[in-house]
Amino acid sequence: MIRKGGSLLAVFFISTSLFAQIDEAKVSEFVRQVAERTDYSREDLTVIMNAAKYDQSIIDKISKPAEGTMTWERYRNIFMKDERIEAGVKFWDEYADVIRQVSEESGVAEEAIIGIIGVETYFGRIKGSYRVLDALYTLAFGYPKRSSFFKAELENYLTLAKKENLDIYTVKGSYAGAMGYCQFMPSSYEAYAKSFDDGTRDLLTPEDAIASVANYLKVHRWETGEGVTMKVSSIINPQEVSAKSVKPSNSLRYYSDMGYMPSGNMSPSAKAALIELDHEDGSKEYWFGFNNFYVITRYNHSKLYAMAVYQLGQAVKAAREGA
């Protein structure tokens, strides 16, 4: 056991001084503040911080996210592969009863749940290889641009670990600290994670992840039985229309009047956003995004992400029904 007083601080500063990128004073202040707000003692928090490791590769990745440089065509090709669709069918078959029950209780479409888990972690195959402790520690104290956010997430992780009986030192996730089949950040874990069987919420289990994805979408106002998106069938003498926002703000009638024609039958008064997607050759394709498309972007604000979730979910559903 580490004693209080000088020996405690000595161990703390010896550990953090190994990394020039980490401001020791800021870590010490974080320990003091969290000890005041939580059930952790300063001694326990210092031991945990000493066990955390700075990882420069995490800073490199978050500074240059691949998604920001991708066209829709390249992004789509990552997820719309036969292997991933087949893995989705297998996952859906294995947890069909759970998915059905969760969908019925939440009102969230089964294929939306499937699409998110498929895009996030390849149906559990790729849940992340970084210790969550290291990822959050690195970003909290080595990434000034979003230091406040990741300090809050680190504190959330510490309190969550105690509440949900997670091993602080072994749980792995993404380079940003997201965990489980559905890749929740600690704050989302605390706010939206749900146990399928009313036990401890464990996002490393498929059942709880399925329930949690549905709960997240439900809380963000998923509309049961409503569509997600619809392709623009043709563009006739188009007038200038903004495609920057994914929040539905104009009616389909408005877009039709502006030259963007819907490909399906929906009420002309239905609200939608115009979604513009780029191809490698410079051409574009257009879709209408409805409320449920916007809800998916609450999970990840990228329109590419939301479209990939939708299309993967639909592809798995079609493959499963065809089989």
C-alpha positions in Angstrom: 0.0 0.0 0.0 1.2 3.5 -0.8 1.4 5.7 2.3 0.0 9.2 2.5 2.3 12.2 2.4 5.6 12.7 0.7 6.1 9.1 -0.4 2.7 9.2 -2.2 3.6 12.3 -4.1 7.1 11.0 -4.9 5.6 7.9 -6.6 3.1 10.0 -8.5 5.7 12.4 -9.9 8.2 9.7 -10.7 5.5 8.0 -12.8 4.3 11.1 -14.7 7.7 12.6 -15.2 8.5 9.8 -17.6 6.4 11.5 -20.2 7.3 15.0 -21.3 3.9 15.4 -22.9 2.0 15.2 -19.6 1.7 18.2 -17.3 2.1 16.7 -13.8 0.4 19.6 -12.1 -2.7 19.1 -14.2 -2.9 15.4 -13.3 -2.4 16.2 -9.7 -5.2 18.8 -9.8 -7.4 16.3 -11.5 -6.8 13.8 -8.7 -7.6 16.4 -6.1 -10.9 17.4 -7.7 -12.1 13.9 -8.5 -11.3 12.8 -4.9 -13.5 15.7 -3.7 -16.4 14.7 -6.0 -16.4 10.9 -5.8 -15.9 8.0 -3.4 -12.3 7.6 -4.5 -9.5 8.6 -2.2 -6.5 10.6 -3.5 -4.3 7.6 -2.8 -6.5 5.3 -4.9 -6.7 7.8 -7.7 -2.9 8.4 -7.7 -2.3 4.6 -8.0 -4.7 4.5 -11.0 -3.1 7.5 -12.7 0.3 6.0 -12.1 -0.8 2.9 -13.9 -2.1 4.9 -16.9 0.2 5.2 -19.9 0.6 8.0 -22.4 0.3 6.7 -26.1 1.4 9.1 -28.8 -0.4 7.0 -31.5 -3.7 8.0 -29.9 -2.9 11.7 -30.4 -1.8 11.0 -34.0 -5.1 9.2 -34.8 -7.5 11.7 -33.2 -5.6 14.5 -34.9 -6.2 13.1 -38.4 -9.4 11.1 -38.4 -9.7 9.1 -41.6 -13.4 9.8 -42.0 -12.7 13.5 -42.6 -10.8 12.9 -45.8 -13.1 10.2 -47.3 -15.6 10.4 -50.1 -18.9 8.6 -49.5 -17.8 6.0 -52.1 -14.7 5.1 -50.2 -16.4 5.2 -46.8 -19.2 3.0 -48.1 -16.8 0.4 -49.4 -15.4 -0.2 -46.0 -18.7 -1.5 -44.6 -20.7 -2.8 -47.6 -18.7 -5.9 -48.1 -20.0 -9.4 -48.4 -18.0 -10.6 -45.4 -19.5 -8.0 -43.1 -23.0 -8.6 -44.4 -22.6 -12.3 -43.8 -21.3 -11.6 -40.3 -24.4 -9.5 -39.7 -26.7 -12.3 -40.8 -24.9 -14.7 -38.4 -25.1 -12.2 -35.5 -28.8 -11.5 -36.2 -29.6 -15.2 -36.3 -27.7 -15.8 -33.1 -29.4 -13.0 -31.1 -32.7 -13.0 -33.0 -34.9 -13.3 -29.9 -33.0 -10.6 -28.1 -33.2 -8.2 -31.1 -36.8 -8.9 -31.6 -37.7 -8.3 -28.0 -35.7 -5.1 -27.7 -37.1 -3.8 -31.0 -40.7 -4.5 -29.8 -40.1 -2.8 -26.5 -38.2 0.2 -27.7 -39.9 0.8 -31.1 -36.5 1.0 -32.8 -36.2 -1.0 -36.1 -34.2 -4.2 -35.8 -32.1 -3.3 -38.9 -31.1 0.0 -37.3 -29.7 -1.8 -34.2 -27.9 -4.2 -36.6 -26.5 -1.4 -38.7 -25.0 0.5 -35.7 -23.3 -2.6 -34.2 -22.1 -3.6 -37.6 -20.5 -0.3 -38.4 -19.2 0.3 -34.9 -17.5 -3.0 -34.3 -18.1 -5.5 -37.2 -20.6 -7.2 -34.9 -18.1 -7.5 -32.1 -15.1 -8.5 -34.0 -13.3 -5.1 -33.7 -14.0 -3.6 -30.3 -10.7 -1.7 -29.9 -7.3 -2.7 -28.7 -6.5 0.3 -26.5 -6.9 0.2 -22.7 -9.7 2.7 -22.0 -7.7 4.0 -19.1 -4.7 4.8 -21.3 -6.8 6.3 -24.1 -8.7 8.7 -21.8 -5.6 9.6 -19.8 -3.6 10.4 -23.0 -6.4 12.6 -24.4 -7.2 14.2 -21.1 -3.7 15.4 -20.5 -2.0 15.2 -23.9 -4.6 16.7 -26.2 -5.2 20.3 -25.2 -7.8 20.9 -27.9 -10.3 18.7 -26.1 -8.8 18.3 -22.7 -11.9 19.3 -20.8 -14.1 16.8 -22.6 -11.7 13.9 -22.0 -11.0 14.8 -18.4 -14.8 14.6 -17.9 -14.9 11.2 -19.7 -12.0 9.9 -17.6 -13.8 10.9 -14.4 -17.0 9.2 -15.8 -15.0 6.1 -16.5 -13.6 6.0 -13.0 -17.1 6.3 -11.4 -18.6 3.9 -14.0 -16.0 1.2 -13.3 -16.9 1.2 -9.6 -20.7 1.3 -10.3 -20.7 -1.4 -12.9 -17.9 -3.6 -11.6 -15.6 -3.0 -14.5 -11.9 -3.6 -14.2 -10.3 -0.2 -14.7 -7.0 -1.7 -15.8 -8.1 -4.2 -18.4 -11.2 -2.9 -20.3 -10.2 -2.1 -23.9 -11.8 0.1 -26.4 -11.2 2.6 -29.2 -8.4 5.1 -29.3 -11.0 7.6 -28.0 -12.0 5.5 -25.1 -15.3 4.1 -26.5 -16.3 0.7 -25.2 -18.1 -2.5 -26.1 -20.1 -3.8 -29.0 -21.7 -0.4 -29.4 -18.7 1.8 -28.6 -20.2 4.0 -25.9 -18.0 6.7 -24.4 -18.2 6.6 -20.5 -20.7 9.5 -20.4 -23.0 7.7 -22.9 -22.5 4.4 -21.0 -23.7 6.1 -17.9 -26.6 7.9 -19.5 -27.9 5.3 -22.1 -26.6 1.8 -21.4 -29.3 -0.6 -20.5 -29.2 -4.2 -19.2 -31.2 -6.6 -21.2 -32.0 -8.8 -18.1 -32.0 -6.0 -15.5 -28.6 -6.8 -14.1 -25.3 -5.0 -14.4 -24.9 -3.1 -17.6 -22.1 -4.7 -19.5 -21.6 -3.4 -23.1 -19.0 -6.2 -23.6 -22.0 -8.6 -23.9 -24.1 -8.6 -27.1 -27.4 -8.6 -25.2 -26.7 -5.5 -23.2 -25.2 -3.8 -26.3 -28.4 -4.5 -28.3 -30.6 -3.1 -25.6 -28.3 0.0 -25.2 -28.2 0.9 -28.9 -32.0 0.7 -29.0 -32.3 2.8 -25.8 -30.0 5.4 -27.2 -32.0 5.8 -30.4 -35.3 5.8 -28.5 -34.2 8.5 -26.1 -33.1 10.6 -29.1 -36.6 10.4 -30.5 -36.6 7.5 -32.9 -40.0 7.4 -34.7 -41.4 3.9 -34.7 -42.4 2.7 -38.1 -41.1 5.7 -40.0 -38.5 5.8 -42.7 -34.9 6.7 -42.4 -33.9 8.0 -45.9 -35.0 8.0 -49.5 -32.9 8.5 -52.6 -33.5 11.5 -54.9 -34.7 9.9 -58.1 -33.9 12.8 -60.4 -32.9 16.4 -60.5 -34.7 18.7 -62.8 -33.6 22.3 -63.3 -32.3 22.5 -59.7 -32.2 25.7 -57.8 -29.7 26.3 -55.0 -30.5 24.3 -51.9 -28.4 23.9 -48.8 -27.2 20.4 -48.0 -25.1 21.3 -44.9 -27.5 20.3 -42.1 -28.8 16.8 -41.5 -31.7 18.1 -39.4 -35.0 17.9 -41.3 -36.2 21.4 -41.9 -38.0 21.5 -45.2 -40.8 19.5 -46.7 -40.5 17.1 -49.7 -42.8 19.5 -51.6 -40.2 22.2 -51.1 -37.4 20.1 -52.5 -39.6 19.0 -55.4 -40.3 22.6 -56.2 -36.5 23.2 -56.1 -35.9 20.4 -58.6 -35.1 17.4 -56.3 -37.6 14.6 -56.9 -38.2 11.9 -54.3 -38.0 8.2 -55.4 -40.8 6.9 -53.2 -44.2 7.6 -52.0 -44.3 9.8 -48.9 -46.5 12.7 -47.9 -45.3 15.9 -49.6 -45.5 17.6 -46.2 -42.9 15.2 -44.7 -39.9 17.0 -43.3 -36.5 16.1 -44.6 -32.9 17.3 -45.1 -31.1 17.1 -48.4 -28.0 14.8 -48.1 -25.2 15.3 -50.6 -22.7 12.5 -51.0 -19.5 12.6 -53.0 -18.0 10.0 -55.4 -14.4 9.5 -56.2 -14.9 10.9 -59.7 -16.3 14.2 -58.4 -19.9 13.3 -59.1 -22.5 13.4 -56.3 -25.6 11.5 -55.3 -28.5 13.0 -53.3 -30.8 11.6 -50.6 -33.5 12.8 -48.3 -32.8 12.3 -44.7 -35.8 12.1 -42.4 -36.0 12.3 -38.6 -34.7 8.8 -38.1 -31.7 9.6 -40.2 -31.1 12.6 -38.0 -31.5 10.4 -34.9 -28.7 8.1 -36.1 -26.4 11.1 -36.5 -26.9 11.7 -32.8 -24.8 8.6 -32.3 -22.2 9.9 -34.7 -22.6 13.3 -36.3 -21.3 12.2 -39.7 -23.8 11.9 -42.5 -21.5 9.2 -44.0 -21.8 7.2 -40.8 -25.6 7.5 -40.7 -25.9 6.4 -44.4 -23.5 3.5 -43.8 -25.6 2.4 -40.8 -28.8 2.5 -42.9 -27.4 0.7 -45.9 -25.6 -2.0 -43.9 -28.7 -2.7 -41.8 -30.8 -2.9 -45.0 -28.3 -5.2 -46.7 -28.1 -7.6 -43.7 -31.9 -7.7 -43.5 -32.2 -8.4 -47.2 -29.5 -11.1 -47.1 -31.2 -12.7 -44.1 -34.6 -12.7 -45.6 -33.2 -14.0 -48.9 -31.5 -16.9 -47.1 
